[in-house]
Amino acid sequence: MKIVLPGGSGQVGHILARHFHARGHAVTVFSRNPRSAPWRVVPWDGLMPGGWIADLEQSDVCINLAGRSVNCRYTAANRRSIFESRIRSTRLLNEVVASLRRAPRLWVNASTATIYRHALDRAMNETDGELGGNEPGAPDTWNFSIDVAKGWEEAFFSTATPLTRKVAIRSAMTFSPDRGGVFDAFLGLVRHGLGGRQGRGTQFVSWIHEADFCRAVELLIAREEFDGVVNFASPNPLPNGDFMRALREAWGIHIGLPTAGWMMEAGAWLMRTESELVLKSRRVVPGRLLAAGFQFLFPEWPAAARDLVARWRVG
Ligand SMILES: NC(=O)c1ccc[n+]([C@@H]2O[C@H](COP(=O)([O-])OP(=O)(O)OC[C@H]3O[C@@H](n4cnc5c(N)ncnc54)[C@H](OP(=O)(O)O)[C@@H]3O)[C@@H](O)[C@H]2O)c1
């Protein structure tokens, strides 16, 4: 298969490119700053048509991950960039895909599990999950992330692409042992003795192991009945306090200083990110994957954490 990955030079793109390349598929990443990689990398700017269209036209599957990182302070300039980078690149791909005589048969676009409301009470699946936005007391940063996700999905689904099936993946945090990734950040807290609960610790953490993420993408490719939105998360989200405890146990440390909500705000400032990433309760479950019979290799966090820690240590 020929697979193109616009924005595939980041954390999730690397996981997918590595997976599909290792299985003998022809992987091409579209990047604004092409660097050498074991797979093909071609330039694009996410704004204008260019030579990359030839690769898109010859591809079987397009997986678009492009967008400015959300791991930053939500200043006005960063908000604009987070929003526009996603909407513009998705609109550009829509214009191009809709105009091709030979188009990829599947286009998977990144979305996010953050689109669902802050949920302590029940799990959110694709059918009866409630989208968030303007919940009483929700910080403005939470609303911003939800607005981005909604705008992004709308930009994706707004154009008809008769030759191309479309799936938006509402993905939870995707964990691999790669340095600089989101798992590395959580493990860093544990390694430095700061791996206690964050905030109240009752908020749910949704996550997915990289192996299941890649296998779930393979399922989307194989099964024509998938279109629309699909949640990518393990079936067992768990409260933050339990999540951090299992990570400490996997690392082999029994103490971890808890981080109060205000400390997360302060720490988030230092880490140049937003506390929403850990304080919002994301209780998202993979309704459609489970209904299709998908078997998770890592359905439970403690086993996933042990696997990730062991591979991080040899990394
Ligand atoms: N990581 C997760 O756990 C997770 C969870 C839920 C949703 N997501 C979503 O999934 C997507 C991929 O995640 P990721 O962690 O791989 O993100 P990432 O590491 O930040 O990579 C995204 C890529 O987008 C490109 N990009 C950055 N700014 C851009 C801009 N202004 N215009 C066009 N392209 C730009 C960059 O590639 P170049 O610099 O090479 O062009 C970058 O490597 C993101 O949109 C993210 O919001 C991720």
PDBQT file of the ligand as one rigid body, heavy atoms in Angstrom, charges set to zero:
ROOT
HETATM    1  N1  LIG A 401      -0.102  12.949  20.463  1.00  0.00    +0.000 N 
HETATM    2  C1  LIG A 401      -1.279  12.590  20.946  1.00  0.00    +0.000 C 
HETATM    3  O1  LIG A 401      -1.352  11.810  21.902  1.00  0.00    +0.000 OA
HETATM    4  C2  LIG A 401      -2.553  13.144  20.314  1.00  0.00    +0.000 A 
HETATM    5  C3  LIG A 401      -3.796  12.894  20.928  1.00  0.00    +0.000 A 
HETATM    6  C4  LIG A 401      -4.955  13.393  20.336  1.00  0.00    +0.000 A 
HETATM    7  C5  LIG A 401      -4.884  14.123  19.157  1.00  0.00    +0.000 A 
HETATM    8  N2  LIG A 401      -3.670  14.366  18.585  1.00  0.00    +0.000 N 
HETATM    9  C6  LIG A 401      -3.624  15.142  17.337  1.00  0.00    +0.000 C 
HETATM   10  O2  LIG A 401      -2.998  14.352  16.349  1.00  0.00    +0.000 OA
HETATM   11  C7  LIG A 401      -2.164  15.151  15.522  1.00  0.00    +0.000 C 
HETATM   12  C8  LIG A 401      -0.754  14.575  15.533  1.00  0.00    +0.000 C 
HETATM   13  O3  LIG A 401      -0.268  14.580  16.870  1.00  0.00    +0.000 OA
HETATM   14  P1  LIG A 401       1.285  14.628  17.179  1.00  0.00    +0.000 P 
HETATM   15  O4  LIG A 401       1.431  14.413  18.634  1.00  0.00    +0.000 OA
HETATM   16  O5  LIG A 401       2.006  13.756  16.231  1.00  0.00    +0.000 OA
HETATM   17  O6  LIG A 401       1.603  16.154  16.859  1.00  0.00    +0.000 OA
HETATM   18  P2  LIG A 401       3.017  16.831  16.598  1.00  0.00    +0.000 P 
HETATM   19  O7  LIG A 401       4.099  15.961  17.158  1.00  0.00    +0.000 OA
HETATM   20  O8  LIG A 401       2.921  18.227  17.075  1.00  0.00    +0.000 OA
HETATM   21  O9  LIG A 401       3.146  16.777  14.999  1.00  0.00    +0.000 OA
HETATM   22  C9  LIG A 401       2.292  17.505  14.165  1.00  0.00    +0.000 C 
HETATM   23  C10 LIG A 401       3.025  17.873  12.896  1.00  0.00    +0.000 C 
HETATM   24  O10 LIG A 401       2.270  18.909  12.245  1.00  0.00    +0.000 OA
HETATM   25  C11 LIG A 401       3.148  19.736  11.513  1.00  0.00    +0.000 C 
HETATM   26  N3  LIG A 401       2.822  21.138  11.772  1.00  0.00    +0.000 N 
HETATM   27  C12 LIG A 401       3.133  21.878  12.859  1.00  0.00    +0.000 A 
HETATM   28  N4  LIG A 401       2.713  23.145  12.705  1.00  0.00    +0.000 NA
HETATM   29  C13 LIG A 401       2.133  23.201  11.471  1.00  0.00    +0.000 A 
HETATM   30  C14 LIG A 401       1.541  24.233  10.712  1.00  0.00    +0.000 A 
HETATM   31  N5  LIG A 401       1.463  25.498  11.182  1.00  0.00    +0.000 N 
HETATM   32  N6  LIG A 401       1.038  23.930   9.481  1.00  0.00    +0.000 NA
HETATM   33  C15 LIG A 401       1.124  22.681   8.995  1.00  0.00    +0.000 A 
HETATM   34  N7  LIG A 401       1.721  21.659   9.660  1.00  0.00    +0.000 NA
HETATM   35  C16 LIG A 401       2.205  21.929  10.889  1.00  0.00    +0.000 A 
HETATM   36  C17 LIG A 401       4.575  19.450  11.974  1.00  0.00    +0.000 C 
HETATM   37  O11 LIG A 401       5.281  18.844  10.890  1.00  0.00    +0.000 OA
HETATM   38  P3  LIG A 401       6.382  19.644  10.033  1.00  0.00    +0.000 P 
HETATM   39  O12 LIG A 401       7.039  20.622  10.952  1.00  0.00    +0.000 OA
HETATM   40  O13 LIG A 401       7.303  18.550   9.578  1.00  0.00    +0.000 OA
HETATM   41  O14 LIG A 401       5.643  20.266   8.909  1.00  0.00    +0.000 OA
HETATM   42  C18 LIG A 401       4.404  18.436  13.094  1.00  0.00    +0.000 C 
HETATM   43  O15 LIG A 401       5.395  17.428  13.072  1.00  0.00    +0.000 OA
HETATM   44  C19 LIG A 401      -2.188  16.558  16.085  1.00  0.00    +0.000 C 
HETATM   45  O16 LIG A 401      -2.995  17.365  15.265  1.00  0.00    +0.000 OA
HETATM   46  C20 LIG A 401      -2.775  16.403  17.467  1.00  0.00    +0.000 C 
HETATM   47  O17 LIG A 401      -3.552  17.515  17.832  1.00  0.00    +0.000 OA
HETATM   48  C21 LIG A 401      -2.495  13.897  19.141  1.00  0.00    +0.000 A 
ENDROOT
TORSDOF 0
